[in-house]
C-alpha cells in the first residue's frame, strides 16, 4: 500500500480505508464503515460536496432525532453521484 501512495498523481482525490478484522466495533470491519470513512474524508477535502450531502444528513437527523443511521445504499449512491459531477 505504501508504494501505491508514493506514486499517486498530484491533484488526485485521496481517500483510504483499511479493514480491521479484529476490531471491536462492527464499522471497523464492514463495508458500511468503509463508506462512512470515505464519505467523511471526501467531505473534509472538498467542502463543495457538503452542499449535496448536508440536506440528506439534516433530513435523516430530523427523522431519527439523535444518532443518524446510515445504510450502504445511501452512501454508495452519494459517492456515485459525486463521481459523476
C-alpha positions as CSV (number, residue, x, y, z in Angstrom):
1,X,0.0,0.0,0.0
2,X,2.9,2.4,0.8
3,X,4.1,2.1,-2.8
4,X,0.7,3.0,-4.2
5,X,0.5,6.1,-2.0
6,X,4.0,7.1,-3.1
7,X,3.0,7.1,-6.8
8,X,-0.3,9.0,-6.6
9,X,-0.5,11.8,-9.1
10,X,-0.6,15.3,-7.7
11,X,-4.1,16.7,-7.5
12,X,-5.7,13.3,-7.2
13,X,-8.5,12.7,-4.8
14,X,-7.3,10.6,-2.0
15,X,-9.3,8.6,0.5
16,X,-8.1,5.5,2.3
17,X,-9.6,2.8,4.4
18,X,-8.1,-0.4,5.9
19,X,-10.3,-3.1,7.4
20,X,-9.6,-4.1,10.9
21,X,-10.7,-7.7,11.2
22,X,-10.2,-7.9,14.9
23,X,-11.8,-4.5,15.6
24,X,-14.3,-4.2,18.4
25,X,-16.6,-2.0,16.5
26,X,-18.6,-3.5,13.6
27,X,-17.8,-0.4,11.5
28,X,-14.1,-1.2,11.6
29,X,-14.6,-4.4,9.6
30,X,-17.6,-3.7,7.4
31,X,-18.4,-2.2,4.0
32,X,-20.6,0.4,5.8
33,X,-17.7,1.5,7.9
34,X,-15.5,1.9,4.9
35,X,-18.1,4.0,3.1
36,X,-18.7,6.2,6.1
37,X,-14.9,6.8,6.4
38,X,-14.5,7.6,2.7
39,X,-17.5,9.9,2.6
40,X,-16.1,11.7,5.6
41,X,-12.7,12.1,4.0
42,X,-14.1,13.4,0.8
43,X,-16.4,15.9,2.6
44,X,-13.4,17.1,4.6
45,X,-11.2,17.6,1.5
46,X,-14.0,19.0,-0.7
47,X,-16.4,21.3,1.1
48,X,-18.4,21.8,-2.1
49,X,-19.6,18.3,-1.7
50,X,-21.2,19.3,1.6
51,X,-23.9,21.2,-0.4
52,X,-25.2,17.9,-1.7
53,X,-24.7,15.9,1.5
54,X,-26.0,18.3,4.1
55,X,-29.7,18.2,3.1
56,X,-29.6,14.4,3.2
57,X,-27.9,14.5,6.6
58,X,-30.3,17.1,8.1
59,X,-33.3,15.2,6.8
60,X,-32.1,12.0,8.4
61,X,-31.2,13.8,11.6
62,X,-34.7,15.3,11.8
63,X,-36.4,11.9,11.3
64,X,-34.2,10.0,13.7
65,X,-33.6,12.6,16.5
66,X,-30.2,11.6,17.5
67,X,-27.7,9.2,16.0
68,X,-28.2,9.1,12.3
69,X,-28.2,5.6,10.9
70,X,-26.6,5.2,7.5
71,X,-27.2,2.5,5.0
72,X,-24.9,1.1,2.5
73,X,-27.1,2.1,-0.5
74,X,-27.4,5.7,0.7
75,X,-23.6,6.2,1.0
76,X,-22.9,4.3,-2.2
77,X,-25.4,6.4,-4.1
78,X,-23.9,9.6,-2.7
79,X,-20.4,8.6,-3.7
80,X,-21.5,7.5,-7.2
81,X,-23.4,10.7,-7.8
82,X,-20.4,12.8,-6.6
83,X,-18.1,11.0,-9.0
84,X,-20.4,11.8,-11.9
85,X,-20.3,15.5,-11.2
